[in-house]
Amino acid sequence: MALHLLDGNLRSLSMLRDGYFGQQPAGGSYPEIVSFLNQLNADWVAAGQRLSPAVIRWLLEVSGPAYTRYLAGLDPAAPATFAVGWAGEAASANWFYVARDYTEKWHHQQQIRQAVGQEAPLLTRELYQPFLATCLRALPHHYRAVDAEAGQAIAFVISGEAGGTWHMVRSVESWQLVPQFAGVPAATVVMDGTVAWRLFTKSLPRALAQASVQISGDERLGEPVFELTAVIG
């Protein structure tokens, strides 16, 4: 996992800051890009076995701040080099790209923390709420094939200090996240905040997810949440 994080720092700096893209995927479709990235990651991890843990930590300490400084210097409203594919966007603004990158860094660090029993520090509102709010932007694209009457809404409630309630409303042609909803939702999905991050990152098996998610109202509208993915892959 540490090698994967290091790859993200170094490859992103090479492409975004230095304009050096190196290897390219054979095609531009989402499945082709996912396959390409998976192979890149496998190659990198295999080569990384030559490095000691101390060297890997040192490289993370050097590359992490450099990458953060680069991101901090971007114009949030300017077009990003890469779109956020899991949100269904063909083009994204820098602010969304940076938010997506935050969720990547957050959940991989949390996976490391999960392995050593130190998850609590990342579950504070300051650090966890931006992760949740970004991941839930995948909902309208994820629900694109789910039909409902115009005006019907789904409430997504996440428990815990960093949680809250998000609403998605069906328009004539699509679903949209809205800042507020005054009516009665057609369905309400309540998720345990301590494990919601695992659901969004494909690391919570369906059987365990069902024990941590409660759906009321129209279950058909709540069921797709079990397949929500807010990571590349």
C-alpha positions, 0 to 999 in steps of 0.5 A, spaced: 500 500 500 505 504 501 508 503 494 502 504 491 501 511 495 508 513 492 507 511 485 501 516 485 505 521 488 511 520 483 507 519 477 502 525 478 508 529 479 511 527 473 505 528 468 501 534 471 507 538 474 512 536 469 508 534 463 511 527 462 506 522 461 511 516 459 507 509 458 500 510 455 493 506 455 492 502 448 485 506 448 481 511 452 475 507 454 474 507 462 475 499 462 481 500 458 484 505 463 482 501 469 486 495 466 492 499 464 492 502 471 492 496 474 498 493 470 502 499 472 500 498 479 502 491 479 509 492 475 510 498 480 509 494 486 513 488 483 519 493 482 518 496 489 520 489 492 527 491 491 526 497 496 527 497 503 521 500 508 526 505 510 527 507 503 520 507 501 518 511 507 523 516 505 521 517 498 514 518 501 516 524 506 520 527 500 514 526 494 508 527 499 509 535 500 512 536 493 505 533 490 501 537 496 504 543 494 503 542 486 496 541 488 495 547 492 497 551 487 492 549 482 486 554 480 480 550 483 476 552 477 480 551 471 480 544 467 483 538 470 488 534 466 484 528 468 476 527 469 473 524 475 471 517 471 467 514 477 462 520 477 461 520 470 464 526 468 468 527 461 471 533 464 472 535 471 475 542 474 481 542 478 477 542 485 474 535 483 480 532 481 484 534 488 478 532 492 478 525 488 485 525 490 484 526 497 479 520 497 485 516 494 490 518 499 485 518 505 482 511 504 489 507 502 492 510 509 485 508 512 487 501 510 494 501 513 491 504 519 485 498 519 491 493 519 494 496 525 488 497 529 488 505 528 482 507 524 480 513 529 484 518 527 481 519 520 474 518 522 474 525 525 469 530 522 475 535 519 478 529 515 472 524 514 467 528 512 470 531 505 471 524 504 464 522 504 462 528 501 466 527 495 464 519 494 457 521 494 458 525 488 458 518 485 451 517 486 447 520 480 452 517 475 451 510 479 444 511 479 443 513 472 439 506 470 435 506 476 428 509 474 423 513 478 418 518 478 420 526 477 420 529 484 422 522 488 428 523 492 432 518 496 435 520 503 442 517 504 444 518 512 451 516 515 452 516 522 457 518 526 461 525 528 463 526 520 456 524 517 450 527 515 444 527 510 445 527 503 439 527 498 438 525 491 432 527 487 430 525 480 428 530 475 425 528 468 432 525 465 437 524 471 438 524 478 441 530 482 444 531 488 441 537 492 443 541 498 436 541 501 430 537 500 423 538 504 419 533 502 418 525 504 424 521 501 421 515 497 427 511 500 432 512 506 438 509 506 442 509 513 449 507 513 454 506 519 459 511 519 465 507 521 464 502 515 461 507 510 468 508 507 469 501 506 462 500 502 465 506 497 471 503 496 469 496 494 472 493 501 466 491 504 463 484 502 456 485 501 454 480 507 457 485 511 455 491 508 448 489 509 449 488 517 451 496 516 446 499 512 438 499 513 433 501 507 426 504 509 421 505 504 422 503 496 427 498 497 428 498 490 431 505 490 436 503 496 439 497 493 444 500 488 448 503 494 451 496 495 454 497 489 456 504 489 464 505 487 468 511 488 474 509 486 477 507 479 476 500 478 
